[in-house]
Amino acid sequence: SLFGDDPAGMIRRKTAFLRSYDKLGAERGLAHDRLVRPSAEDPWIATNVSGLERRLASLLGIANASRRSLTESAEEGMFVVENILLRPTDASDPCLDICTDADCADCAEMDPYSYRLHFVLPAYAGRFQNMDFRRFVEEVIREETPAHLLPKVCWVDKDGMGRFQQAYGAWLKLAKDAPAADRVQALTQLKMALNSIKSVYPQNKLFDCTADEGQDKFILGRSALGSDEAIDTP
């Protein structure tokens, strides 16, 4: 089996992908429709996701590709944020962190908007707790994302996901003709949420080379000592 999937399940997923291959391929470059607004019945605009998200979900065996809260269960899923959609439309709008010093080597980027994507995934969900599967997910994301786009993959804990969801949900609800104050607040909160996102990793420790053979190996370049706190698990 691959990452806990039984052979029959793997065959079903591959068959489902091949059945939808023409649609998933043709719509890979389509974004979600910003003109569709949330409602009381559909606050996340669940089915209004990009073609890339649908293709990735199918390739990775994520059963539910819709946009929804990922803090209320241990379901696998993802949010994709196109940075260009967060660009200021008025002089009062906040910008993502921008470096204005051409000689600076350690501050923000000079252009955080063009051809940039954020992939936000729950580190505590299902197979996402498996570091080998995470590496596989990142590899598939980079292979499937159009070559001119730079993806940033973030594996977040429940607290980080909660802050992001609150800010992203408020931004999605923002009407095109919303008052300037509402737009500034929504953009500011989403900017803060994106800036505060930190990938978390299962705790791991260095151990003596004579330790039990069953001990997970710490491989340079493929392992992390882990986050300050253990990942939340359901």
PAZAPA-4460 file (N, C-alpha, C; in steps of 0.05 Angstrom, whole numbers, plus 32768, in hexadecimal, padded with zeros to 4 digits):
% residues 234
    n_x    n_y    n_z   ca_x   ca_y   ca_z    c_x    c_y    c_z   seq   type   mol
   8011   7FE8   8000   8000   8000   8000   8012   8019   8000     1      S     A
   8006   802F   7FF7   8015   8048   7FF6   8008   805C   8009     2      L     A
   8017   8064   801E   800D   8077   8032   7FF3   806F   803E     3      F     A
   7FF1   8055   8045   7FD9   804B   8052   7FC2   8045   8040     4      G     A
   7FC5   8048   8026   7FAF   8042   8014   7FB0   8025   800B     5      D     A
   7F9A   8016   800C   7F9A   7FFB   8003   7F9A   7FFA   7FE5     6      D     A
   7FA3   7FE3   7FD9   7FA4   7FE2   7FBC   7F8A   7FE8   7FAE     7      P     A
   7F74   7FDD   7FB9   7F5A   7FE2   7FAD   7F53   8000   7FAD     8      A     A
   7F59   800D   7FC3   7F53   802A   7FC5   7F64   803A   7FB2     9      G     A
   7F7D   8031   7FAF   7F8F   803F   7F9C   7F85   803C   7F7F    10      M     A
   7F7B   8025   7F78   7F70   8020   7F5D   7F58   8032   7F59    11      I     A
   7F46   8033   7F6D   7F2E   8044   7F6B   7F35   8061   7F66    12      R     A
   7F49   806B   7F75   7F51   8087   7F72   7F5D   808C   7F57    13      R     A
   7F6E   807A   7F4D   7F7B   807E   7F33   7F66   807D   7F1D    14      K     A
   7F52   806B   7F20   7F3D   8068   7F0C   7F2C   8082   7F0B    15      T     A
   7F26   808D   7F23   7F16   80A6   7F25   7F25   80BD   7F17    16      A     A
   7F40   80BE   7F1C   7F50   80D3   7F0F   7F4F   80D0   7EF1    17      F     A
   7F53   80B8   7EE7   7F53   80B4   7ECA   7F38   80BA   7EBD    18      L     A
   7F22   80B4   7ECB   7F08   80BA   7EC1   7F03   80D8   7EBE    19      R     A
   7F10   80E7   7ECF   7F0C   8104   7ECE   7F24   8112   7EC2    20      S     A
   7F36   8104   7EB5   7F50   810F   7EAC   7F4C   8126   7E99    21      Y     A
   7F39   8124   7E86   7F35   813A   7E73   7F2D   8154   7E81    22      D     A
   7F1A   8151   7E94   7F10   8169   7EA2   7F25   8174   7EB5    23      K     A
   7F32   8162   7EC4   7F47   816C   7ED6   7F5E   8179   7EC8    24      L     A
   7F65   816F   7EB0   7F7A   817B   7EA1   7F72   8196   7E94    25      G     A
   7F5A   8197   7E88   7F51   81AF   7E7B   7F4C   81C6   7E8E    26      A     A
   7F45   81C0   7EA7   7F3D   81D5   7EBA   7F53   81DB   7ECE    27      E     A
   7F6B   81CF   7ECA   7F81   81D3   7EDE   7F87   81F1   7EE1    28      R     A
   7F85   8201   7ECC   7F8D   821D   7ECE   7F77   8230   7ED7    29      G     A
   7F5F   8225   7EDD   7F49   8236   7EE5   7F4A   823D   7F02    30      L     A
   7F45   8256   7F09   7F45   825F   7F25   7F28   825D   7F30    31      A     A
   7F25   8262   7F49   7F0A   8263   7F54   7EFE   827E   7F4C    32      H     A
   7EE4   827F   7F4B   7ED5   8297   7F42   7ED1   82AB   7F59    33      D     A
   7EDF   82C1   7F59   7EDD   82D5   7F6E   7EC3   82E4   7F6E    34      R     A
   7EB3   82E1   7F58   7E9A   82EF   7F57   7E84   82E0   7F65    35      L     A
   7E89   82C6   7F6C   7E76   82B6   7F7B   7E7A   82BC   7F98    36      V     A
   7E65   82C5   7FA6   7E67   82CD   7FC2   7E5D   82B7   7FD5    37      R     A
   7E68   82B6   7FED   7E5E   82A3   8001   7E41   82A9   8009    38      P     A
   7E34   8296   8014   7E19   8299   801E   7E16   828B   8039    39      S     A
   7E00   828F   8046   7DFB   8281   8060   7DFC   8263   805C    40      A     A
   7DF1   8259   8045   7DF1   823D   8040   7E0C   8232   8037    41      E     A
   7E1C   8243   802B   7E36   823B   8020   7E4B   824F   8026    42      D     A
   7E53   8251   8040   7E66   8267   8048   7E82   8264   803B    43      P     A
   7E8A   824C   8034   7EA5   8248   8029   7EA4   8247   800A    44      W     A
   7E8D   824A   7FFE   7E8B   8247   7FE1   7E98   822D   7FD9    45      I     A
   7E8E   8217   7FE5   7E9C   81FE   7FE7   7EA6   81F3   7FCC    46      A     A
   7E96   81F4   7FB7   7E9E   81E8   7F9E   7EAC   81FB   7F8B    47      T     A
   7EAF   8214   7F94   7EBC   8229   7F83   7EDA   8229   7F88    48      N     A
   7EE7   8213   7F80   7F04   8211   7F83   7F12   820F   7F68    49      V     A
   7F2C   8214   7F68   7F3B   8214   7F4F   7F3D   81F8   7F43    50      S     A
   7F43   81F8   7F29   7F47   81DE   7F1B   7F60   81D0   7F26    51      G     A
   7F74   81E0   7F2E   7F8C   81D4   7F39   7F86   81C5   7F53    52      L     A
   7F75   81D0   7F64   7F6E   81C3   7F7D   7F60   81A8   7F78    53      E     A
   7F4E   81A8   7F64   7F40   8190   7F5E   7F53   817A   7F53    54      R     A
   7F65   8183   7F42   7F78   8170   7F36   7F8A   8164   7F4C    55      R     A
   7F94   8175   7F5E   7FA6   816C   7F73   7F97   8159   7F86    56      L     A
   7F7E   8160   7F8D   7F6F   814F   7F9F   7F6B   8133   7F93    57      A     A
   7F66   8132   7F79   7F62   8118   7F6B   7F7C   8108   7F6B    58      S     A
   7F92   8116   7F65   7FAC   8108   7F64   7FB5   80FE   7F7F    59      L     A
   7FAF   810D   7F94   7FB8   8106   7FAF   7FA4   80F4   7FBE    60      L     A
   7F8D   80EE   7FB2   7F7A   80DE   7FBF   7F6B   80EC   7FD6    61      G     A
   7F69   8107   7FD4   7F59   8116   7FE7   7F3C   8115   7FDF    62      I     A
   7F2C   8108   7FEF   7F10   8102   7FE7   7EFF   811A   7FE2    63      A     A
   7F04   812F   7FF2   7EF3   8147   7FF1   7F04   815F   7FE8    64      N     A
   7EFF   8168   7FCF   7F0F   817F   7FC4   7F02   819A   7FCA    65      A     A
   7EEB   819A   7FD7   7EDD   81B3   7FDC   7EEA   81C4   7FF1    66      S     A
   7EE4   81DE   7FF0   7EEE   81F1   8005   7EDC   81EF   801D    67      R     A
   7EE8   81EB   8034   7ED9   81E7   804D   7EEB   81EB   8065    68      R     A
   7EDF   81EC   807D   7EEF   81EE   8095   7F00   81D5   8099    69      S     A
   7F19   81D8   809E   7F2B   81C1   80A2   7F34   81BF   80C0    70      L     A
   7F27   81CF   80D1   7F2E   81CD   80EE   7F19   81BC   80FD    71      T     A
   7F03   81B6   80F1   7EEE   81A8   80FF   7EEF   818A   80FC    72      E     A
   7F02   8180   80EC   7F05   8163   80E9   7F22   815E   80E1    73      S     A
   7F28   8144   80DE   7F43   813C   80D6   7F44   8136   80B8    74      A     A
   7F31   8141   80A8   7F31   813C   808C   7F48   814A   807E    75      E     A
   7F53   813C   806A   7F67   8148   8059   7F5A   815C   8046    76      E     A
   7F68   8172   8040   7F5E   8187   802E   7F74   819C   802B    77      G     A
   7F6D   81B1   801D   7F80   81C7   8019   7F72   81E1   8012    78      M     A
   7F80   81F6   8017   7F78   8211   800E   7F8E   821A   7FFB    79      F     A
   7F86   8227   7FE5   7F9A   8233   7FD2   7F93   8250   7FD0    80      V     A
   7FA7   8261   7FD6   7FA4   827E   7FD5   7FB6   8289   7FBE    81      V     A
   7FA9   8297   7FAB   7FB8   82A3   7F96   7FC0   82BF   7F9F    82      E     A
   7FDA   82C4   7FA3   7FE3   82DD   7FAF   7FDA   82F5   7F9E    83      N     A
   7FD9   82F2   7F84   7FD2   8309   7F73   7FB6   8314   7F7A    84      I     A
   7FA5   8303   7F85   7F8A   830C   7F8C   7F8A   831E   7FA5    85      L     A
   7FA0   831E   7FB3   7FA2   832E   7FCC   7FB0   8349   7FC7    86      L     A
   7FB4   8350   7FAD   7FC2   8369   7FA7   7FB0   8380   7FAF    87      R     A
   7FBC   8397   7FB7   7FAC   83AF   7FBE   7F9C   83B9   7FA6    88      P     A
   7F84   83C2   7FAB   7F74   83CF   7F97   7F70   83EC   7F9D    89      T     A
   7F7B   83F5   7FB4   7F78   8411   7FBC   7F91   8418   7FCD    90      D     A
   7F97   8432   7FCD   7FAF   843B   7FDB   7FAE   8434   7FF9    91      A     A
   7F96   8430   8004   7F94   842A   8021   7F97   840C   8027    92      S     A
   7F97   83FC   8012   7F98   83DF   8017   7FB4   83D7   8020    93      D     A
   7FB6   83C4   8032   7FD0   83BA   803B   7FDD   83A8   8026    94      P     A
   7FF7   83A8   8025   8006   8396   8013   8011   837E   8022    95      C     A
   8014   8368   8014   8025   8353   801F   8041   835E   8024    96      L     A
   8050   8352   8036   806A   835D   803C   807B   835F   8022    97      D     A
   8086   8377   801D   8095   837C   8005   80B0   8387   800C    98      I     A
   80C5   837E   7FFF   80E0   8388   8004   80E5   839F   7FF0    99      C     A
   80EB   83B7   7FFA   80F0   83CE   7FE8   810E   83D4   7FE6   100      T     A
   811E   83C4   7FF3   813B   83C8   7FF2   8148   83B2   7FE1   101      D     A
   8152   83BA   7FCA   815C   83A7   7FB6   8175   8398   7FC1   102      A     A
   8182   83A4   7FD5   819B   8397   7FE0   8195   8385   7FF8   103      D     A
   817C   8384   8000   8175   8374   8018   8173   8356   8010   104      C     A
   817F   8345   8020   817F   8328   801A   816E   8318   802D   105      A     A
   8163   8324   8042   8155   8314   8056   8139   831F   805E   106      D     A
   812F   8332   804F   8114   833C   8056   80FF   8330   8043   107      C     A
   80E9   833D   803F   80D4   8332   802E   80DC   8333   8011   108      A     A
   80CB   8327   8000   80D0   8327   7FE4   80C9   8341   7FD7   109      E     A
   80D5   8347   7FC0   80CF   8360   7FB2   80B3   835E   7FA5   110      M     A
   80AB   8346   7F9D   8090   8343   7F91   8084   8329   7F9C   111      D     A
   8073   832C   7FB2   8067   8314   7FBD   804C   830C   7FB0   112      P     A
   8045   831A   7F9A   802B   8316   7F8D   802D   8305   7F74   113      Y     A
   803F   830C   7F62   803F   8300   7F47   8047   82E3   7F47   114      S     A
   8035   82D2   7F3C   803B   82B6   7F38   8041   82A7   7F52   115      Y     A
   8034   82AF   7F68   8038   82A2   7F82   801E   8295   7F8B   116      R     A
   8020   827E   7F97   8009   8270   7FA3   8010   8267   7FBF   117      L     A
   7FFC   8267   7FD1   7FFF   825B   7FEB   7FED   8242   7FEC   118      H     A
   7FF9   822B   7FF3   7FEA   8213   7FF9   7FEA   820F   8017   119      F     A
   7FD3   8210   8023   7FD1   820D   8040   7FC3   81F2   8046   120      V     A
   7FD1   81E0   8054   7FC7   81C5   8059   7FC8   81BF   8077   121      L     A
   7FB5   81AF   8081   7FB5   81A8   809E   7FC9   8192   80A4   122      P     A
   7FDD   8198   80B3   7FF2   8184   80BA   7FE8   816D   80CB   123      A     A
   7FD1   8171   80D8   7FC6   815E   80EB   7FB2   814A   80DE   124      Y     A
   7FAD   814C   80C4   7F98   813D   80B7   7FA2   8124   80A9   125      A     A
   7F96   810D   80B0   7F9B   80F5   80A2   7FB8   80EF   809A   126      G     A
   7FBC   80EA   8080   7FD6   80E2   8076   7FEA   80FA   8078   127      R     A
   7FE0   8112   807C   7FF2   8129   807E   8005   8128   8096   128      F     A
   7FFF   8116   80A9   8011   8113   80C0   8029   8102   80B9   129      Q     A
   8028   80F5   80A2   803E   80E4   8098   8051   80F5   8088   130      N     A
   806A   80F7   8091   807E   8109   8084   8084   8100   8067   131      M     A
   8084   80E6   8062   8088   80DC   8047   8071   80E5   8035   132      D     A
   8059   80E4   803F   8042   80EC   802F   8043   810A   802A   133      F     A
   804B   8119   803E   804E   8136   803B   8061   813D   8024   134      R     A
   8078   812F   8024   808C   8134   800E   807F   812D   7FF3   135      R     A
   806F   8117   7FF3   8062   8110   7FDA   804E   8125   7FD1   136      F     A
   803F   8130   7FE5   802C   8145   7FDF   803A   815E   7FD3   137      V     A
   8050   8166   7FE0   805F   817D   7FD6   806A   8179   7FBA   138      E     A
   8073   8160   7FB5   807E   815A   7F9B   8068   815C   7F85   139      E     A
   8050   8151   7F8C   8039   8152   7F79   8030   816F   7F74   140      V     A
   802F   817F   7F8A   8027   819B   7F87   803A   81A9   7F74   141      I     A
   8054   81A5   7F78   8068   81B3   7F67   8067   81A9   7F4A   142      R     A
   8061   818F   7F46   8060   8185   7F2B   8047   818E   7F1D   143      E     A
   8031   8191   7F2B   8017   8197   7F1E   8012   81B5   7F1C   144      E     A
   801F   81C5   7F2D   801B   81E2   7F2B   8028   81EC   7F11   145      T     A
   801A   81FD   7F02   8026   8207   7EE9   8042   8212   7EEE   146      P     A
   8054   820E   7EDB   8070   8213   7EDE   8077   8230   7EE5   147      A     A
   8065   8243   7EDD   806C   825F   7EE2   8063   8268   7EFD   148      H     A
   8057   8256   7F0D   804D   825E   7F28   805F   8251   7F3D   149      L     A
   8063   8260   7F53   8074   8256   7F69   8062   8250   7F81   150      L     A
   805E   8236   7F88   804D   822F   7F9F   805D   8230   7FB9   151      P     A
   8050   8239   7FCE   805A   8238   7FE9   8048   8225   7FF9   152      K     A
   8053   820F   8002   8043   81FA   8010   8046   81FE   802E   153      V     A
   802F   8201   803C   8030   8205   8059   8020   81EF   8067   154      C     A
   802D   81E1   8079   8020   81CC   808A   801B   81D8   80A5   155      W     A
   8002   81DE   80AC   7FFC   81ED   80C4   7FEC   81DC   80D8   156      V     A
   7FEF   81E5   80F2   7FE0   81D7   8107   7FC4   81E3   8109   157      D     A
   7FB4   81D9   811C   7F98   81E1   811E   7F96   81FF   8124   158      K     A
   7FA7   8209   8136   7FA5   8226   813D   7FAB   8237   8124   159      D     A
   7FC1   8230   8116   7FC8   823F   80FE   7FB2   823D   80E9   160      G     A
   7FA6   8225   80E6   7F91   8222   80D2   7F78   8232   80DA   161      M     A
   7F73   8233   80F4   7F5C   8243   80FD   7F5F   8260   80F7   162      G     A
   7F77   826B   80FD   7F7C   8288   80F7   7F7A   828D   80D9   163      R     A
   7F86   827B   80C9   7F85   827F   80AC   7F68   827E   80A2   164      F     A
   7F59   8269   80AB   7F3E   8266   80A1   7F2C   827F   80A8   165      Q     A
   7F2F   8289   80C0   7F20   82A1   80C7   7F25   82B8   80B5   166      Q     A
   7F3F   82BD   80B0   7F47   82D4   809F   7F3F   82CF   8082   167      A     A
   7F44   82B6   8078   7F3E   82B0   805C   7F20   82B1   8057   168      Y     A
   7F10   82A6   806A   7EF3   82A7   8067   7EE8   82C3   8066   169      G     A
   7EF3   82D5   8077   7EEA   82F1   8076   7EF1   82FE   805C   170      A     A
   7F09   82F7   8051   7F10   8302   8037   7EFE   82F8   8020   171      W     A
   7EF7   82DE   8021   7EE5   82D3   800D   7ECA   82E1   800D   172      L     A
   7EC1   82E9   8025   7EA7   82F6   8027   7EA7   8313   801F   173      K     A
   7EBF   831E   801A   7EC2   833A   8014   7EB6   8340   7FF8   174      L     A
   7EA2   8351   7FF7   7E96   8359   7FDE   7EA8   836B   7FCE   175      A     A
   7EA4   836A   7FB3   7EB5   837A   7FA2   7EB4   8398   7FA8   176      K     A
   7E9C   83A1   7FB0   7E98   83BD   7FB6   7E97   83C2   7FD5   177      D     A
   7EA5   83B2   7FE4   7EA5   83B5   8001   7EB2   83CF   8009   178      A     A
   7EA9   83DB   801F   7EB6   83F3   8029   7ED4   83F0   802D   179      P     A
   7EE3   8405   8029   7F00   8404   802B   7F09   83F9   8046   180      A     A
   7EFC   8401   805C   7F04   83F8   8077   7F01   83DA   8079   181      A     A
   7EEB   83CE   806E   7EE8   83B1   806F   7EFD   83A3   805F   182      D     A
   7F03   83AE   8048   7F17   83A2   8036   7F33   83A2   8044   183      R     A
   7F3A   83B9   8050   7F53   83BC   805E   7F55   83A8   8074   184      V     A
   7F40   83A5   8084   7F40   8393   809B   7F43   8376   8091   185      Q     A
   7F34   836E   807C   7F36   8353   8073   7F51   834C   8068   186      A     A
   7F5D   835E   8058   7F77   835A   804C   7F8D   8359   8062   187      L     A
   7F8A   836A   8076   7F9D   836B   808C   7F9D   8351   809B   188      T     A
   7F85   8347   80A2   7F83   832E   80B1   7F8E   8316   80A1   189      Q     A
   7F88   8316   8087   7F92   8300   8077   7FB0   8301   8073   190      L     A
   7FBB   8319   8070   7FD8   831D   806E   7FE5   8313   8088   191      K     A
   7FDA   831A   809F   7FE6   8312   80B8   7FE5   82F3   80BB   192      M     A
   7FCE   82E7   80B2   7FCB   82CA   80B4   7FE0   82BC   80A3   193      A     A
   7FE4   82C6   808A   7FF7   82BA   8078   8014   82BD   8083   194      L     A
   8019   82D5   808E   8034   82D9   8099   803B   82C8   80B1   195      N     A
   8026   82C1   80C0   802A   82B2   80D9   802A   8294   80D5   196      S     A
   8023   828B   80BD   8022   826E   80B7   803E   8262   80BA   197      I     A
   8040   824E   80C9   805A   823F   80CC   8054   8221   80C9   198      K     A
   8064   8215   80B8   8061   81F8   80B5   8069   81E9   80CE   199      S     A
   805A   81D5   80D6   8061   81C6   80EE   8068   81A9   80E6   200      V     A
   8078   819D   80F7   8083   8182   80F1   8080   8170   8109   201      Y     A
   807D   8156   8105   807D   8144   811C   8097   8146   812B   202      P     A
   8096   8144   8145   80AF   8145   8154   80C1   812E   814E   203      Q     A
   80DB   8134   814C   80EF   811F   8146   8108   8127   8156   204      N     A
   8118   8113   815C   8130   8118   816C   8147   8109   8160   205      K     A
   815F   8115   8164   8177   8107   815E   817C   80F1   8173   206      L     A
   8186   80DA   816B   818B   80C5   817E   81A6   80B7   8177   207      F     A
   81AF   80A9   818B   81C9   809B   8188   81C8   8086   8172   208      D     A
   81DE   8084   8163   81DE   8072   814C   81DA   8055   8154   209      C     A
   81DD   804F   816E   81DA   8034   8178   81BD   802F   8181   210      T     A
   81AB   8042   817C   8190   803F   8185   8182   8029   8177   211      A     A
   816A   8022   8181   815A   800D   8175   8156   8010   8157   212      D     A
   8159   7FFB   8148   8156   7FFC   812B   813A   8006   8123   213      E     A
   8126   8002   8135   810B   800B   812E   8107   8029   8131   214      G     A
   811A   8037   813B   8118   8054   813F   8118   8062   8123   215      Q     A
   8106   8074   8120   8105   8083   8107   8120   8091   8102   216      D     A
   812A   8090   80EA   8143   809C   80E4   8140   80BA   80DF   217      K     A
   8154   80C9   80E8   8154   80E6   80E2   8167   80EA   80CB   218      F     A
   815B   80F1   80B3   816A   80F3   809B   816E   8110   8094   219      I     A
   8187   8119   8091   818D   8135   808A   8180   813C   8070   220      L     A
   8173   8153   806F   8165   815C   8057   8149   8151   8054   221      G     A
   8142   813E   8064   8127   8132   8062   8119   8130   807C   222      R     A
   8125   813B   8091   8119   8139   80AC   811A   8154   80B9   223      S     A
   8108   8158   80CD   8108   8170   80DD   8107   8169   80FA   224      A     A
   8113   8179   810B   8112   8173   8128   80F7   8177   8133   225      L     A
   80E5   8184   8124   80CA   8187   812C   80C4   81A3   8137   226      G     A
   80AA   81A8   813B   80A1   81C1   8144   80A4   81C3   8163   227      S     A
   809F   81DB   816E   80A2   81DE   818B   808E   81CC   819A   228      D     A
   8077   81C8   818E   8063   81B7   819A   805A   81A2   8187   229      E     A
   8051   818C   8191   8048   8176   817F   8030   817F   816F   230      A     A
   802D   8173   8158   8016   8179   8147   7FFD   8170   8154   231      I     A
   7FE8   8181   8153   7FCE   8179   815D   7FC4   8161   814E   232      D     A
   7FBA   814D   815C   7FAD   8136   814F   7F91   8133   815A   233      T     A
   7F7F   812B   814A   7F63   8129   8153   7F60   8113   8168   234      P     A
***
